[in-house]
Structure formats: structure tokens, C-alpha cells
Amino acid sequence: MSKEWVVNRLVDISRYYFSRQEEALNQNLPFEEFREDLQRYMTNRFIDQEQLEQYYDGGIGMTRLFLFHYEPGTLRARTTILEQTKDRIIVKTMWFANELNSGYYEISTLQKSGGNWLLDEKRREETPKGGFQLTIQEAETYLKNYPYAEKPIQSVKFVGNQTLEDAHGEFAVFYQFDCDGETYYISPIDGYVLSADLEHY
């Protein structure tokens, strides 16, 4: 399988989970019926390990922040296939920093079962001291797929480097970009994104 295929599969699984979760909650489906739906996309082991029943019973709320919310931008910017066999694929992706989390790597395992590739495991791996070391091109790729923009970003142009306060309250170098006339800053260390008024997006 190509890296592009793996990226698309992870994004599809994430999108399906959240859209189907909302539908199931609106229909007041018991979790066991929802679980049957999910088994086309993830293994029972993953469902149990990630405590999806607990989050389901709690409603939608903040689950996107705590579950496997794969963002197309980070996956397209950098996804590394660590292992690939006829029935298993292990990939390393990035999770960018926000107010709740520092940036970290996520190791995800897809397992082939009954002809389908299912999400089987996800674990966190801390970044080395220097962080992600995002290239300008990787940052551009992320911003072109930025999920929190009011409308899809069409044009991304690198402006230069700026020293700003990061997610930890320390000063660090950020890349500055012009995105359809709006200014965005992104940390090459942890992917933390700031708007022109230096508020986190």
C-alpha cells in the first residue's frame, strides 16, 4: 500500500467514527449496535483499548480532542511507514501542539481482517528534544489542509521567521505564512499555530 493510501484510510476511519457517532447518539442507539457499525473500520481490541464505550456514553462533547482524530494536514505533511506486511501496516504520524497537549508522535497499526484494513492500535511517542523539526514545505502542506480555517485555504506563501511565544510560554522561532491574505504562524518544533493577533487557532 502507498503512503497516500494509508493516509486516506486513517482519515476515512476518523471521519466515519465521528459522523456515525453523532448519528447513533441522535438515534439513541445502544453502544453494542454502534460497535457493530465500527467493526468495519476498527478491531474490537482497539474499541476496548480506547474505551470508546465510555466516550459514547458521555456524548460527543470533547471526544475529538482525546480520541483518534486524524487530521489530513498533519498526515499529508509527514507520514512514515515503519512496517508493512501483507496483513499489517504500522505508521508514524504527528499530533500538533494545542492548549491541552504538547506535540507528539502517534504510532498507529492497521490490521487486515476479512479483506478490510482495520485500525487495531494507537500509541503515543514523545518527540526528541528538538521536536518535529518541520520543514517549510511540511508546514505549507499542513496549512493548505488546515482544518480550523473558516474556509479552505487556497494560497500559502512563506514570509519568513518570527520569534514569538510558544505553547509553553517560552519564546521560539515560528514560520510566518500568508494564507489567502491572512497571517499564520506555525512552530517548526511542535506545530503550534498562531493567528495574526497571536491567538492560538
WOFENHU-V129808 format. One record per run of one state. SS is the DSSP state (h for helix, s for strand, l for the rest). FROM is the first residue (numbers start at 1). LEN is the number of residues. If there is no record, write none. Layout:
((SS	FROM	LEN) (SS	FROM	LEN))
This chain:
((l	1	2) (h	3	24) (l	27	4) (h	31	8) (l	39	3) (s	42	1) (l	43	1) (h	44	6) (l	50	2) (h	52	6) (l	58	5) (h	63	4) (l	67	5) (h	72	6) (l	78	2) (s	80	5) (l	85	3) (s	88	8) (l	96	8) (s	104	10) (l	114	2) (s	116	11) (l	127	9) (h	136	9) (l	145	11) (s	156	10) (l	166	5) (s	171	9) (l	180	2) (s	182	6) (l	188	5) (s	193	3) (l	196	4) (s	200	1) (l	201	1))
